[in-house]
Amino acid sequence: MSKSTKSFKACMKCKALVKPEEEKCPICSSTEFTFEWSGMVLVLDPEKSEVAKMLNIKIPGRYALKIGV
């Protein structure tokens, strides 16, 4: 994803990607977001996913790989 993509914003605390109209992160309850992110990973089963383990993701969802691009 490029910086100009506004389809999602990333939580500054857990990197979860949410719709722009969301006011609170459904994963960690943070209210700090950024549109400056790149890369996306979808985690369906964190317990079986090696990628989720590497990224320390414990809850299924859509996450940015990098924020503050």
mmCIF file of the N, C-alpha and C atoms, coordinates in Angstrom:
data_MODEL
# 
_entry.id   MODEL 
# 
loop_
_atom_site.group_PDB 
_atom_site.id 
_atom_site.type_symbol 
_atom_site.label_atom_id 
_atom_site.label_alt_id 
_atom_site.label_comp_id 
_atom_site.label_asym_id 
_atom_site.label_entity_id 
_atom_site.label_seq_id 
_atom_site.pdbx_PDB_ins_code 
_atom_site.Cartn_x 
_atom_site.Cartn_y 
_atom_site.Cartn_z 
_atom_site.occupancy 
_atom_site.B_iso_or_equiv 
_atom_site.pdbx_formal_charge 
_atom_site.auth_seq_id 
_atom_site.auth_comp_id 
_atom_site.auth_asym_id 
_atom_site.auth_atom_id 
_atom_site.pdbx_PDB_model_num 
ATOM 1   N N  . MET A 1 1  ? 0.840   -1.176  0.000  1.00 0.00 ? 1  MET A N  1 
ATOM 2   C CA . MET A 1 1  ? 0.000   0.000   0.000  1.00 0.00 ? 1  MET A CA 1 
ATOM 3   C C  . MET A 1 1  ? 0.885   1.238   0.000  1.00 0.00 ? 1  MET A C  1 
ATOM 4   N N  . SER A 1 2  ? 0.456   2.220   -0.698 1.00 0.00 ? 2  SER A N  1 
ATOM 5   C CA . SER A 1 2  ? 1.215   3.461   -0.724 1.00 0.00 ? 2  SER A CA 1 
ATOM 6   C C  . SER A 1 2  ? 0.682   4.431   0.323  1.00 0.00 ? 2  SER A C  1 
ATOM 7   N N  . LYS A 1 3  ? 1.440   5.488   0.553  1.00 0.00 ? 3  LYS A N  1 
ATOM 8   C CA . LYS A 1 3  ? 1.035   6.494   1.525  1.00 0.00 ? 3  LYS A CA 1 
ATOM 9   C C  . LYS A 1 3  ? -0.298  7.135   1.156  1.00 0.00 ? 3  LYS A C  1 
ATOM 10  N N  . SER A 1 4  ? -0.600  7.194   -0.134 1.00 0.00 ? 4  SER A N  1 
ATOM 11  C CA . SER A 1 4  ? -1.811  7.879   -0.565 1.00 0.00 ? 4  SER A CA 1 
ATOM 12  C C  . SER A 1 4  ? -3.064  7.018   -0.434 1.00 0.00 ? 4  SER A C  1 
ATOM 13  N N  . THR A 1 5  ? -2.927  5.746   -0.136 1.00 0.00 ? 5  THR A N  1 
ATOM 14  C CA . THR A 1 5  ? -4.082  4.877   0.001  1.00 0.00 ? 5  THR A CA 1 
ATOM 15  C C  . THR A 1 5  ? -4.807  5.190   1.304  1.00 0.00 ? 5  THR A C  1 
ATOM 16  N N  . LYS A 1 6  ? -6.083  5.537   1.195  1.00 0.00 ? 6  LYS A N  1 
ATOM 17  C CA . LYS A 1 6  ? -6.857  5.929   2.369  1.00 0.00 ? 6  LYS A CA 1 
ATOM 18  C C  . LYS A 1 6  ? -7.914  4.882   2.726  1.00 0.00 ? 6  LYS A C  1 
ATOM 19  N N  . SER A 1 7  ? -7.832  3.674   2.179  1.00 0.00 ? 7  SER A N  1 
ATOM 20  C CA . SER A 1 7  ? -8.813  2.635   2.460  1.00 0.00 ? 7  SER A CA 1 
ATOM 21  C C  . SER A 1 7  ? -8.772  2.188   3.910  1.00 0.00 ? 7  SER A C  1 
ATOM 22  N N  . PHE A 1 8  ? -7.600  2.245   4.514  1.00 0.00 ? 8  PHE A N  1 
ATOM 23  C CA . PHE A 1 8  ? -7.425  1.832   5.900  1.00 0.00 ? 8  PHE A CA 1 
ATOM 24  C C  . PHE A 1 8  ? -6.470  2.794   6.595  1.00 0.00 ? 8  PHE A C  1 
ATOM 25  N N  . LYS A 1 9  ? -6.597  2.856   7.906  1.00 0.00 ? 9  LYS A N  1 
ATOM 26  C CA . LYS A 1 9  ? -5.601  3.552   8.718  1.00 0.00 ? 9  LYS A CA 1 
ATOM 27  C C  . LYS A 1 9  ? -5.043  2.525   9.687  1.00 0.00 ? 9  LYS A C  1 
ATOM 28  N N  . ALA A 1 10 ? -3.808  2.740   10.127 1.00 0.00 ? 10 ALA A N  1 
ATOM 29  C CA . ALA A 1 10 ? -3.121  1.780   10.995 1.00 0.00 ? 10 ALA A CA 1 
ATOM 30  C C  . ALA A 1 10 ? -3.075  2.286   12.426 1.00 0.00 ? 10 ALA A C  1 
ATOM 31  N N  . CYS A 1 11 ? -3.335  1.383   13.351 1.00 0.00 ? 11 CYS A N  1 
ATOM 32  C CA . CYS A 1 11 ? -3.212  1.701   14.770 1.00 0.00 ? 11 CYS A CA 1 
ATOM 33  C C  . CYS A 1 11 ? -1.732  1.880   15.087 1.00 0.00 ? 11 CYS A C  1 
ATOM 34  N N  . MET A 1 12 ? -1.406  2.955   15.777 1.00 0.00 ? 12 MET A N  1 
ATOM 35  C CA . MET A 1 12 ? -0.012  3.242   16.118 1.00 0.00 ? 12 MET A CA 1 
ATOM 36  C C  . MET A 1 12 ? 0.532   2.277   17.183 1.00 0.00 ? 12 MET A C  1 
ATOM 37  N N  . LYS A 1 13 ? -0.342  1.649   17.941 1.00 0.00 ? 13 LYS A N  1 
ATOM 38  C CA . LYS A 1 13 ? 0.087   0.764   19.022 1.00 0.00 ? 13 LYS A CA 1 
ATOM 39  C C  . LYS A 1 13 ? 0.279   -0.684  18.549 1.00 0.00 ? 13 LYS A C  1 
ATOM 40  N N  . CYS A 1 14 ? -0.732  -1.243  17.842 1.00 0.00 ? 14 CYS A N  1 
ATOM 41  C CA . CYS A 1 14 ? -0.661  -2.668  17.479 1.00 0.00 ? 14 CYS A CA 1 
ATOM 42  C C  . CYS A 1 14 ? -0.567  -2.918  15.975 1.00 0.00 ? 14 CYS A C  1 
ATOM 43  N N  . LYS A 1 15 ? -0.630  -1.862  15.157 1.00 0.00 ? 15 LYS A N  1 
ATOM 44  C CA . LYS A 1 15 ? -0.540  -1.926  13.698 1.00 0.00 ? 15 LYS A CA 1 
ATOM 45  C C  . LYS A 1 15 ? -1.768  -2.528  13.021 1.00 0.00 ? 15 LYS A C  1 
ATOM 46  N N  . ALA A 1 16 ? -2.856  -2.717  13.752 1.00 0.00 ? 16 ALA A N  1 
ATOM 47  C CA . ALA A 1 16 ? -4.089  -3.220  13.137 1.00 0.00 ? 16 ALA A CA 1 
ATOM 48  C C  . ALA A 1 16 ? -4.582  -2.209  12.113 1.00 0.00 ? 16 ALA A C  1 
ATOM 49  N N  . LEU A 1 17 ? -5.093  -2.704  10.994 1.00 0.00 ? 17 LEU A N  1 
ATOM 50  C CA . LEU A 1 17 ? -5.648  -1.832  9.965  1.00 0.00 ? 17 LEU A CA 1 
ATOM 51  C C  . LEU A 1 17 ? -7.157  -1.774  10.130 1.00 0.00 ? 17 LEU A C  1 
ATOM 52  N N  . VAL A 1 18 ? -7.685  -0.560  10.169 1.00 0.00 ? 18 VAL A N  1 
ATOM 53  C CA . VAL A 1 18 ? -9.116  -0.358  10.361 1.00 0.00 ? 18 VAL A CA 1 
ATOM 54  C C  . VAL A 1 18 ? -9.629  0.649   9.338  1.00 0.00 ? 18 VAL A C  1 
ATOM 55  N N  . LYS A 1 19 ? -10.942 0.695   9.166  1.00 0.00 ? 19 LYS A N  1 
ATOM 56  C CA . LYS A 1 19 ? -11.547 1.661   8.254  1.00 0.00 ? 19 LYS A CA 1 
ATOM 57  C C  . LYS A 1 19 ? -11.356 3.072   8.813  1.00 0.00 ? 19 LYS A C  1 
ATOM 58  N N  . PRO A 1 20 ? -11.264 4.064   7.938  1.00 0.00 ? 20 PRO A N  1 
ATOM 59  C CA . PRO A 1 20 ? -11.007 5.443   8.383  1.00 0.00 ? 20 PRO A CA 1 
ATOM 60  C C  . PRO A 1 20 ? -12.023 5.985   9.385  1.00 0.00 ? 20 PRO A C  1 
ATOM 61  N N  . GLU A 1 21 ? -13.255 5.510   9.326  1.00 0.00 ? 21 GLU A N  1 
ATOM 62  C CA . GLU A 1 21 ? -14.276 6.033   10.236 1.00 0.00 ? 21 GLU A CA 1 
ATOM 63  C C  . GLU A 1 21 ? -14.198 5.461   11.658 1.00 0.00 ? 21 GLU A C  1 
ATOM 64  N N  . GLU A 1 22 ? -13.402 4.407   11.858 1.00 0.00 ? 22 GLU A N  1 
ATOM 65  C CA . GLU A 1 22 ? -13.238 3.832   13.200 1.00 0.00 ? 22 GLU A CA 1 
ATOM 66  C C  . GLU A 1 22 ? -12.549 4.843   14.113 1.00 0.00 ? 22 GLU A C  1 
ATOM 67  N N  . GLU A 1 23 ? -13.040 4.961   15.340 1.00 0.00 ? 23 GLU A N  1 
ATOM 68  C CA . GLU A 1 23 ? -12.446 5.893   16.302 1.00 0.00 ? 23 GLU A CA 1 
ATOM 69  C C  . GLU A 1 23 ? -11.585 5.192   17.339 1.00 0.00 ? 23 GLU A C  1 
ATOM 70  N N  . LYS A 1 24 ? -11.812 3.879   17.516 1.00 0.00 ? 24 LYS A N  1 
ATOM 71  C CA . LYS A 1 24 ? -11.063 3.112   18.506 1.00 0.00 ? 24 LYS A CA 1 
ATOM 72  C C  . LYS A 1 24 ? -10.640 1.782   17.889 1.00 0.00 ? 24 LYS A C  1 
ATOM 73  N N  . CYS A 1 25 ? -9.404  1.379   18.131 1.00 0.00 ? 25 CYS A N  1 
ATOM 74  C CA . CYS A 1 25 ? -8.893  0.124   17.590 1.00 0.00 ? 25 CYS A CA 1 
ATOM 75  C C  . CYS A 1 25 ? -9.636  -1.058  18.223 1.00 0.00 ? 25 CYS A C  1 
ATOM 76  N N  . PRO A 1 26 ? -10.167 -1.966  17.405 1.00 0.00 ? 26 PRO A N  1 
ATOM 77  C CA . PRO A 1 26 ? -10.875 -3.130  17.943 1.00 0.00 ? 26 PRO A CA 1 
ATOM 78  C C  . PRO A 1 26 ? -9.939  -4.160  18.581 1.00 0.00 ? 26 PRO A C  1 
ATOM 79  N N  . ILE A 1 27 ? -8.649  -4.044  18.326 1.00 0.00 ? 27 ILE A N  1 
ATOM 80  C CA . ILE A 1 27 ? -7.681  -5.000  18.865 1.00 0.00 ? 27 ILE A CA 1 
ATOM 81  C C  . ILE A 1 27 ? -7.140  -4.541  20.219 1.00 0.00 ? 27 ILE A C  1 
ATOM 82  N N  . CYS A 1 28 ? -6.699  -3.291  20.304 1.00 0.00 ? 28 CYS A N  1 
ATOM 83  C CA . CYS A 1 28 ? -6.031  -2.825  21.534 1.00 0.00 ? 28 CYS A CA 1 
ATOM 84  C C  . CYS A 1 28 ? -6.704  -1.622  22.199 1.00 0.00 ? 28 CYS A C  1 
ATOM 85  N N  . SER A 1 29 ? -7.767  -1.116  21.608 1.00 0.00 ? 29 SER A N  1 
ATOM 86  C CA . SER A 1 29 ? -8.544  0.027   22.128 1.00 0.00 ? 29 SER A CA 1 
ATOM 87  C C  . SER A 1 29 ? -7.828  1.376   22.042 1.00 0.00 ? 29 SER A C  1 
ATOM 88  N N  . SER A 1 30 ? -6.708  1.449   21.340 1.00 0.00 ? 30 SER A N  1 
ATOM 89  C CA . SER A 1 30 ? -6.007  2.720   21.159 1.00 0.00 ? 30 SER A CA 1 
ATOM 90  C C  . SER A 1 30 ? -6.843  3.661   20.291 1.00 0.00 ? 30 SER A C  1 
ATOM 91  N N  . THR A 1 31 ? -6.598  4.941   20.422 1.00 0.00 ? 31 THR A N  1 
ATOM 92  C CA . THR A 1 31 ? -7.276  5.933   19.587 1.00 0.00 ? 31 THR A CA 1 
ATOM 93  C C  . THR A 1 31 ? -6.281  6.698   18.711 1.00 0.00 ? 31 THR A C  1 
ATOM 94  N N  . GLU A 1 32 ? -5.042  6.214   18.643 1.00 0.00 ? 32 GLU A N  1 
ATOM 95  C CA . GLU A 1 32 ? -4.010  6.857   17.828 1.00 0.00 ? 32 GLU A CA 1 
ATOM 96  C C  . GLU A 1 32 ? -3.795  6.064   16.543 1.00 0.00 ? 32 GLU A C  1 
ATOM 97  N N  . PHE A 1 33 ? -4.006  6.734   15.390 1.00 0.00 ? 33 PHE A N  1 
ATOM 98  C CA . PHE A 1 33 ? -3.912  6.088   14.088 1.00 0.00 ? 33 PHE A CA 1 
ATOM 99  C C  . PHE A 1 33 ? -3.055  6.912   13.133 1.00 0.00 ? 33 PHE A C  1 
ATOM 100 N N  . THR A 1 34 ? -2.633  6.266   12.045 1.00 0.00 ? 34 THR A N  1 
ATOM 101 C CA . THR A 1 34 ? -1.907  6.949   10.986 1.00 0.00 ? 34 THR A CA 1 
ATOM 102 C C  . THR A 1 34 ? -2.317  6.374   9.633  1.00 0.00 ? 34 THR A C  1 
ATOM 103 N N  . PHE A 1 35 ? -2.278  7.227   8.612  1.00 0.00 ? 35 PHE A N  1 
ATOM 104 C CA . PHE A 1 35 ? -2.484  6.773   7.240  1.00 0.00 ? 35 PHE A CA 1 
ATOM 105 C C  . PHE A 1 35 ? -1.137  6.470   6.583  1.00 0.00 ? 35 PHE A C  1 
ATOM 106 N N  . GLU A 1 36 ? -0.066  6.683   7.300  1.00 0.00 ? 36 GLU A N  1 
ATOM 107 C CA . GLU A 1 36 ? 1.293   6.452   6.798  1.00 0.00 ? 36 GLU A CA 1 
ATOM 108 C C  . GLU A 1 36 ? 1.729   5.036   7.157  1.00 0.00 ? 36 GLU A C  1 
ATOM 109 N N  . TRP A 1 37 ? 1.424   4.073   6.287  1.00 0.00 ? 37 TRP A N  1 
ATOM 110 C CA . TRP A 1 37 ? 1.793   2.687   6.532  1.00 0.00 ? 37 TRP A CA 1 
ATOM 111 C C  . TRP A 1 37 ? 2.063   1.999   5.202  1.00 0.00 ? 37 TRP A C  1 
ATOM 112 N N  . SER A 1 38 ? 2.730   0.843   5.273  1.00 0.00 ? 38 SER A N  1 
ATOM 113 C CA . SER A 1 38 ? 2.978   0.056   4.064  1.00 0.00 ? 38 SER A CA 1 
ATOM 114 C C  . SER A 1 38 ? 2.972   -1.424  4.406  1.00 0.00 ? 38 SER A C  1 
ATOM 115 N N  . GLY A 1 39 ? 2.655   -2.230  3.419  1.00 0.00 ? 39 GLY A N  1 
ATOM 116 C CA . GLY A 1 39 ? 2.601   -3.675  3.586  1.00 0.00 ? 39 GLY A CA 1 
ATOM 117 C C  . GLY A 1 39 ? 1.413   -4.099  4.419  1.00 0.00 ? 39 GLY A C  1 
ATOM 118 N N  . MET A 1 40 ? 0.830   -5.237  4.059  1.00 0.00 ? 40 MET A N  1 
ATOM 119 C CA . MET A 1 40 ? -0.339  -5.728  4.776  1.00 0.00 ? 40 MET A CA 1 
ATOM 120 C C  . MET A 1 40 ? -0.230  -7.235  4.955  1.00 0.00 ? 40 MET A C  1 
ATOM 121 N N  . VAL A 1 41 ? -0.630  -7.701  6.130  1.00 0.00 ? 41 VAL A N  1 
ATOM 122 C CA . VAL A 1 41 ? -0.687  -9.135  6.380  1.00 0.00 ? 41 VAL A CA 1 
ATOM 123 C C  . VAL A 1 41 ? -2.056  -9.435  6.985  1.00 0.00 ? 41 VAL A C  1 
ATOM 124 N N  . LEU A 1 42 ? -2.688  -10.509 6.500  1.00 0.00 ? 42 LEU A N  1 
ATOM 125 C CA . LEU A 1 42 ? -3.955  -10.972 7.052  1.00 0.00 ? 42 LEU A CA 1 
ATOM 126 C C  . LEU A 1 42 ? -3.671  -12.207 7.887  1.00 0.00 ? 42 LEU A C  1 
ATOM 127 N N  . VAL A 1 43 ? -4.059  -12.172 9.136  1.00 0.00 ? 43 VAL A N  1 
ATOM 128 C CA . VAL A 1 43 ? -3.830  -13.300 10.035 1.00 0.00 ? 43 VAL A CA 1 
ATOM 129 C C  . VAL A 1 43 ? -5.179  -13.927 10.352 1.00 0.00 ? 43 VAL A C  1 
ATOM 130 N N  . LEU A 1 44 ? -5.341  -15.190 9.948  1.00 0.00 ? 44 LEU A N  1 
ATOM 131 C CA . LEU A 1 44 ? -6.593  -15.900 10.191 1.00 0.00 ? 44 LEU A CA 1 
ATOM 132 C C  . LEU A 1 44 ? -6.520  -16.770 11.435 1.00 0.00 ? 44 LEU A C  1 
ATOM 133 N N  . ASP A 1 45 ? -5.375  -17.423 11.633 1.00 0.00 ? 45 ASP A N  1 
ATOM 134 C CA . ASP A 1 45 ? -5.200  -18.317 12.782 1.00 0.00 ? 45 ASP A CA 1 
ATOM 135 C C  . ASP A 1 45 ? -3.832  -18.061 13.404 1.00 0.00 ? 45 ASP A C  1 
ATOM 136 N N  . PRO A 1 46 ? -3.756  -17.126 14.343 1.00 0.00 ? 46 PRO A N  1 
ATOM 137 C CA . PRO A 1 46 ? -2.463  -16.735 14.918 1.00 0.00 ? 46 PRO A CA 1 
ATOM 138 C C  . PRO A 1 46 ? -1.694  -17.884 15.567 1.00 0.00 ? 46 PRO A C  1 
ATOM 139 N N  . GLU A 1 47 ? -2.395  -18.866 16.109 1.00 0.00 ? 47 GLU A N  1 
ATOM 140 C CA . GLU A 1 47 ? -1.721  -19.976 16.781 1.00 0.00 ? 47 GLU A CA 1 
ATOM 141 C C  . GLU A 1 47 ? -0.971  -20.876 15.805 1.00 0.00 ? 47 GLU A C  1 
ATOM 142 N N  . LYS A 1 48 ? -1.459  -20.962 14.561 1.00 0.00 ? 48 LYS A N  1 
ATOM 143 C CA . LYS A 1 48 ? -0.826  -21.825 13.562 1.00 0.00 ? 48 LYS A CA 1 
ATOM 144 C C  . LYS A 1 48 ? 0.073   -21.054 12.595 1.00 0.00 ? 48 LYS A C  1 
ATOM 145 N N  . SER A 1 49 ? 0.012   -19.734 12.634 1.00 0.00 ? 49 SER A N  1 
ATOM 146 C CA . SER A 1 49 ? 0.751   -18.907 11.682 1.00 0.00 ? 49 SER A CA 1 
ATOM 147 C C  . SER A 1 49 ? 2.152   -18.570 12.177 1.00 0.00 ? 49 SER A C  1 
ATOM 148 N N  . GLU A 1 50 ? 3.144   -18.959 11.396 1.00 0.00 ? 50 GLU A N  1 
ATOM 149 C CA . GLU A 1 50 ? 4.530   -18.615 11.731 1.00 0.00 ? 50 GLU A CA 1 
ATOM 150 C C  . GLU A 1 50 ? 4.761   -17.112 11.576 1.00 0.00 ? 50 GLU A C  1 
ATOM 151 N N  . VAL A 1 51 ? 4.111   -16.509 10.593 1.00 0.00 ? 51 VAL A N  1 
ATOM 152 C CA . VAL A 1 51 ? 4.236   -15.063 10.385 1.00 0.00 ? 51 VAL A CA 1 
ATOM 153 C C  . VAL A 1 51 ? 3.663   -14.319 11.596 1.00 0.00 ? 51 VAL A C  1 
ATOM 154 N N  . ALA A 1 52 ? 2.504   -14.750 12.067 1.00 0.00 ? 52 ALA A N  1 
ATOM 155 C CA . ALA A 1 52 ? 1.895   -14.114 13.245 1.00 0.00 ? 52 ALA A CA 1 
ATOM 156 C C  . ALA A 1 52 ? 2.812   -14.232 14.458 1.00 0.00 ? 52 ALA A C  1 
ATOM 157 N N  . LYS A 1 53 ? 3.450   -15.365 14.611 1.00 0.00 ? 53 LYS A N  1 
ATOM 158 C CA . LYS A 1 53 ? 4.374   -15.553 15.737 1.00 0.00 ? 53 LYS A CA 1 
ATOM 159 C C  . LYS A 1 53 ? 5.569   -14.614 15.617 1.00 0.00 ? 53 LYS A C  1 
ATOM 160 N N  . MET A 1 54 ? 6.110   -14.468 14.401 1.00 0.00 ? 54 MET A N  1 
ATOM 161 C CA . MET A 1 54 ? 7.246   -13.571 14.176 1.00 0.00 ? 54 MET A CA 1 
ATOM 162 C C  . MET A 1 54 ? 6.878   -12.119 14.471 1.00 0.00 ? 54 MET A C  1 
ATOM 163 N N  . LEU A 1 55 ? 5.633   -11.745 14.164 1.00 0.00 ? 55 LEU A N  1 
ATOM 164 C CA . LEU A 1 55 ? 5.177   -10.367 14.349 1.00 0.00 ? 55 LEU A CA 1 
ATOM 165 C C  . LEU A 1 55 ? 4.490   -10.156 15.700 1.00 0.00 ? 55 LEU A C  1 
ATOM 166 N N  . ASN A 1 56 ? 4.444   -11.208 16.500 1.00 0.00 ? 56 ASN A N  1 
ATOM 167 C CA . ASN A 1 56 ? 3.818   -11.157 17.831 1.00 0.00 ? 56 ASN A CA 1 
ATOM 168 C C  . ASN A 1 56 ? 2.336   -10.770 17.757 1.00 0.00 ? 56 ASN A C  1 
ATOM 169 N N  . ILE A 1 57 ? 1.632   -11.341 16.770 1.00 0.00 ? 57 ILE A N  1 
ATOM 170 C CA . ILE A 1 57 ? 0.201   -11.095 16.593 1.00 0.00 ? 57 ILE A CA 1 
ATOM 171 C C  . ILE A 1 57 ? -0.557  -12.256 17.219 1.00 0.00 ? 57 ILE A C  1 
ATOM 172 N N  . LYS A 1 58 ? -1.474  -11.943 18.119 1.00 0.00 ? 58 LYS A N  1 
ATOM 173 C CA . LYS A 1 58 ? -2.212  -12.974 18.835 1.00 0.00 ? 58 LYS A CA 1 
ATOM 174 C C  . LYS A 1 58 ? -3.706  -12.987 18.515 1.00 0.00 ? 58 LYS A C  1 
ATOM 175 N N  . ILE A 1 59 ? -4.182  -11.960 17.812 1.00 0.00 ? 59 ILE A N  1 
ATOM 176 C CA . ILE A 1 59 ? -5.601  -11.837 17.483 1.00 0.00 ? 59 ILE A CA 1 
ATOM 177 C C  . ILE A 1 59 ? -5.752  -11.780 15.961 1.00 0.00 ? 59 ILE A C  1 
ATOM 178 N N  . PRO A 1 60 ? -6.664  -12.594 15.390 1.00 0.00 ? 60 PRO A N  1 
ATOM 179 C CA . PRO A 1 60 ? -6.873  -12.561 13.940 1.00 0.00 ? 60 PRO A CA 1 
ATOM 180 C C  . PRO A 1 60 ? -7.248  -11.156 13.465 1.00 0.00 ? 60 PRO A C  1 
ATOM 181 N N  . GLY A 1 61 ? -6.783  -10.812 12.271 1.00 0.00 ? 61 GLY A N  1 
ATOM 182 C CA . GLY A 1 61 ? -7.123  -9.510  11.709 1.00 0.00 ? 61 GLY A CA 1 
ATOM 183 C C  . GLY A 1 61 ? -6.186  -9.096  10.602 1.00 0.00 ? 61 GLY A C  1 
ATOM 184 N N  . ARG A 1 62 ? -6.319  -7.844  10.184 1.00 0.00 ? 62 ARG A N  1 
ATOM 185 C CA . ARG A 1 62 ? -5.524  -7.244  9.110  1.00 0.00 ? 62 ARG A CA 1 
ATOM 186 C C  . ARG A 1 62 ? -4.550  -6.279  9.771  1.00 0.00 ? 62 ARG A C  1 
ATOM 187 N N  . TYR A 1 63 ? -3.255  -6.407  9.438  1.00 0.00 ? 63 TYR A N  1 
ATOM 188 C CA . TYR A 1 63 ? -2.225  -5.604  10.089 1.00 0.00 ? 63 TYR A CA 1 
ATOM 189 C C  . TYR A 1 63 ? -1.280  -4.981  9.070  1.00 0.00 ? 63 TYR A C  1 
ATOM 190 N N  . ALA A 1 64 ? -0.762  -3.805  9.401  1.00 0.00 ? 64 ALA A N  1 
ATOM 191 C CA . ALA A 1 64 ? 0.278   -3.157  8.600  1.00 0.00 ? 64 ALA A CA 1 
ATOM 192 C C  . ALA A 1 64 ? 1.621   -3.764  8.984  1.00 0.00 ? 64 ALA A C  1 
ATOM 193 N N  . LEU A 1 65 ? 2.501   -3.918  8.012  1.00 0.00 ? 65 LEU A N  1 
ATOM 194 C CA . LEU A 1 65 ? 3.842   -4.416  8.304  1.00 0.00 ? 65 LEU A CA 1 
ATOM 195 C C  . LEU A 1 65 ? 4.744   -3.301  8.810  1.00 0.00 ? 65 LEU A C  1 
ATOM 196 N N  . LYS A 1 66 ? 4.503   -2.084  8.306  1.00 0.00 ? 66 LYS A N  1 
ATOM 197 C CA . LYS A 1 66 ? 5.343   -0.954  8.695  1.00 0.00 ? 66 LYS A CA 1 
ATOM 198 C C  . LYS A 1 66 ? 4.463   0.287   8.814  1.00 0.00 ? 66 LYS A C  1 
ATOM 199 N N  . ILE A 1 67 ? 4.643   1.049   9.883  1.00 0.00 ? 67 ILE A N  1 
ATOM 200 C CA . ILE A 1 67 ? 3.906   2.300   10.025 1.00 0.00 ? 67 ILE A CA 1 
ATOM 201 C C  . ILE A 1 67 ? 4.883   3.462   10.084 1.00 0.00 ? 67 ILE A C  1 
ATOM 202 N N  . GLY A 1 68 ? 4.371   4.647   9.739  1.00 0.00 ? 68 GLY A N  1 
ATOM 203 C CA . GLY A 1 68 ? 5.227   5.830   9.721  1.00 0.00 ? 68 GLY A CA 1 
ATOM 204 C C  . GLY A 1 68 ? 6.203   5.825   8.575  1.00 0.00 ? 68 GLY A C  1 
ATOM 205 N N  . VAL A 1 69 ? 5.729   5.410   7.402  1.00 0.00 ? 69 VAL A N  1 
ATOM 206 C CA . VAL A 1 69 ? 6.569   5.274   6.218  1.00 0.00 ? 69 VAL A CA 1 
ATOM 207 C C  . VAL A 1 69 ? 7.153   6.601   5.818  1.00 0.00 ? 69 VAL A C  1 
# 
